[in-house]
């Protein structure tokens, strides 16, 4: 089982809030693109045995 607690968008304060001064663009990660905020891609996986 793989359980994701946070991703880069929801777990990193650097991506929270407006990132630029452009009023025409919402650069906040979670409100600007909610689909991406809920998407996780796993690029590496290590399996260990006990």
Secondary structure, DSSP 8 states (H G I E B T S, - for coil): -------HHHH-GGGSS--SS-TT----HHHH-HHHHT------------
